[in-house]
Amino acid sequence: MFSAQSQAKAGSFGFLITNGGNHPPEKWSELAVRRVVQVADTAPPPIRDQAHAFREQVRGTFTYYLAQALGAQRRDLADKLEREGMRAAAAFIRNQGD
């Protein structure tokens, strides 16, 4: 997977190379937080500090809910496999989050 971003106003360009998109919730949270909470390095220190503190709160919230969503999806898939008689596959999927 290849992702790129560009911002003409700031004159910056960034890219991300992933290994098949297999990242933990913390990585996806970091990517989301970069898009949602931005503050200029030239912002006054009190505003910049407040934005950084807010960013950390948002990161924690994103991480929590992404982990919850992934766990729910994993449980749903394991339940479906179990209903189809694929107990070993269901057990494998259930244990992936541990």
C-alpha positions in Angstrom: 0.0 0.0 0.0 1.3 3.4 -0.9 -0.1 6.6 0.4 0.9 10.2 -0.3 -0.2 13.6 0.9 0.7 17.0 -0.2 -0.2 20.5 1.1 0.4 23.3 -1.3 0.0 26.0 1.4 2.6 24.6 3.7 4.8 23.5 0.9 5.2 20.1 2.4 5.0 16.6 0.9 4.8 13.4 2.8 4.4 9.7 2.0 3.8 6.5 3.8 5.0 3.0 2.7 3.2 0.2 4.5 3.7 -3.5 4.7 0.3 -4.6 3.4 -1.6 -2.3 5.8 -1.1 -4.6 8.8 -0.7 -2.1 11.5 -1.9 -2.0 15.1 -4.6 0.5 16.2 -1.9 2.8 17.5 -0.4 3.3 14.0 -3.8 4.0 12.4 -4.6 6.5 15.3 -1.3 8.3 14.6 -2.2 8.7 11.0 -5.7 9.9 11.7 -4.5 12.4 14.4 -2.0 13.9 12.0 -4.9 14.7 9.7 -7.4 15.9 12.4 -5.2 17.9 14.7 -2.6 20.2 13.2 -0.8 23.2 14.6 1.9 25.4 13.2 5.4 25.3 14.7 5.2 29.1 14.7 2.0 29.2 16.8 2.3 30.9 20.1 3.6 28.5 22.7 0.4 28.3 24.9 -1.7 27.5 21.8 0.9 25.0 20.5 1.1 23.3 23.9 -2.7 23.1 24.1 -3.0 21.7 20.6 -0.3 19.0 21.4 -2.2 18.1 24.6 -5.4 17.9 22.7 -3.7 15.7 20.0 -2.7 13.2 22.7 -6.3 13.0 24.0 -7.6 12.5 20.4 -4.9 9.8 19.8 -6.0 7.9 22.9 -9.6 8.1 21.9 -9.0 6.9 18.4 -6.8 4.1 19.6 -9.4 2.9 22.0 -12.3 2.9 19.5 -10.2 1.4 16.7 -9.1 -1.5 19.0 -12.8 -2.0 20.0 -13.9 -2.1 16.3 -11.1 -4.5 15.4 -12.0 -6.8 18.3 -15.7 -6.7 17.4 -14.9 -7.5 13.8 -12.6 -10.4 14.9 -15.3 -11.8 17.2 -17.9 -11.6 14.5 -15.7 -13.4 12.0 -14.8 -16.1 14.5 -18.5 -16.6 15.3 -19.3 -17.0 11.6 -16.5 -19.5 11.2 -17.7 -21.4 14.3 -21.3 -21.6 12.9 -19.8 -23.0 9.6 -18.0 -25.7 11.6 -14.6 -24.3 11.3 -13.6 -24.4 14.9 -9.9 -24.4 14.4 -10.0 -21.3 12.2 -12.4 -19.6 14.6 -10.0 -20.3 17.5 -7.1 -18.9 15.5 -9.0 -15.7 14.7 -10.1 -15.2 18.3 -6.5 -15.6 19.5 -5.0 -13.1 17.1 -5.8 -10.1 19.4 -4.1 -11.6 22.4 
